[in-house]
Amino acid sequence: MPLSIARCLSLLFTVSAFLFTTPFASAQLALGDDLRLDIAGGVQPRASVGVEQNAMDETRYGFGLRRARIQARVLYRDLGGVEYDVEGGSGMIESVDLFAFANLTSRVQARVGYFPVAQPAGGILTPYFLIDAVDRAAIDERWLAGTLGGDGRDLGADVTYRGGRTTLSLAVHNGFGTFQRGTNNFREGISGPDVVNGAETPGLAVSSVVIYEPGRGVEVGLYGGYNGANPDRTDRGEGGRDYTSGGAHVYWGASPGSQPVRLKLDAIVLRYDDDGDGAQDQAGLSAFGAVRVFGHGEAFARAERYWNDVDRAGDDFLTAGLSYSPSAARGAPYHRARLTLAYHFRASDVLDQAHLVVLQGQLAF
């Protein structure tokens, strides 16, 4: 391993070990008798080595920030408010979420704006600081890439019910998965000569999810959705395609560090409508397991299969590694401070075989 990367890994470990001794908590600021500002966020420094086994046997070394995120939420009493999240991991400040929300009852909340809509549980519905390894499961990343995009967010509105052990959510959204209203279903007004200008959007998207927690760390869920907007990222040469997708999961210990042994199963299916070349089916399966080690750490492994087309090619993924939480050792939540070392392997019917080793720190407040 080149000296520069060894120094990067050593620096990441030293800085993380120093910072992890500092307690972190979200900040609250009173803006008046009726208003309150809540600020939270997190940072994930990362060092990595990736190898792609092709004719060139390419190797790439990297060091940077996977995420550097700030969440600001203004609340009006307990009735609702506005949330704005920004990301600065690339060195540029970029919008992540921007939405207004209203607490219709103690159990029902409505949102409108740009936010993570209902989707498979392993997608963006799992917050970045609760990811099991250093990245989401590969099948979830593939599903996102072929539907809403990697951000897993869209412009729309949803209603969510949380009562007892059950969560239900229904979203109606543009279906393009972008923040650019001009390329979506949004229309400025009727004063101009063309009220249907812009990208062709023959329909909207509807997504729903139901999650039930019977107790003892068990969680089961179902997702279903239909996108009738012909989003550009579904195009394979004949224009965008509508698609129907579904997912299911069974978790025993959903969050890192939550219990001594954790098991998680995820399944995803995706069907693109016929664009003249026939319908296309994709599917994915993921199995994850973790055991507690060193008192406040975890050893984990995940095996996955994603079929690009159910009757043809597919990819296999393997992830294994260790994580340790200095914050848990001090009695704080596991996700507050975490150091994770993970190895990833990919074998594919069409892509090059690849290996990736990642060392990632995490501070969440």
Salt bridges, closest charged atoms under 4 A:
ASP34 OD1 - ARG77 NE 3.13
ASP38 OD1 - ARG36 NE 2.86
GLU52 OE2 - ARG346 NH2 3.79
GLU83 OE1 - ARG73 NH2 2.38
GLU87 OE1 - ARG69 NE 3.08
ASP97 OD1 - ARG153 NE 2.38
ASP132 OD1 - ARG262 NH1 2.96
ASP132 OD2 - LYS264 NZ 2.81
ASP135 OD1 - ARG46 NH2 3.13
ASP135 OD1 - ARG66 NE 3.80
ASP154 OD2 - HIS173 ND1 2.78
ASP158 OD2 - ARG111 NH2 2.77
GLU188 OE2 - ARG181 NH2 3.13
GLU219 OE2 - HIS249 NE2 2.91
ASP275 OD2 - ARG236 NE 3.30
ASP281 OD1 - ARG271 NH1 2.78
GLU298 OE2 - ARG262 NE 2.85
GLU304 OE2 - ARG302 NE 3.39
ASP309 OD2 - ARG312 NH2 3.07
ASP315 OD2 - ARG142 NH2 2.60
ASP316 OD2 - ARG305 NH1 3.09
ASP349 OD2 - ARG305 NH2 3.61
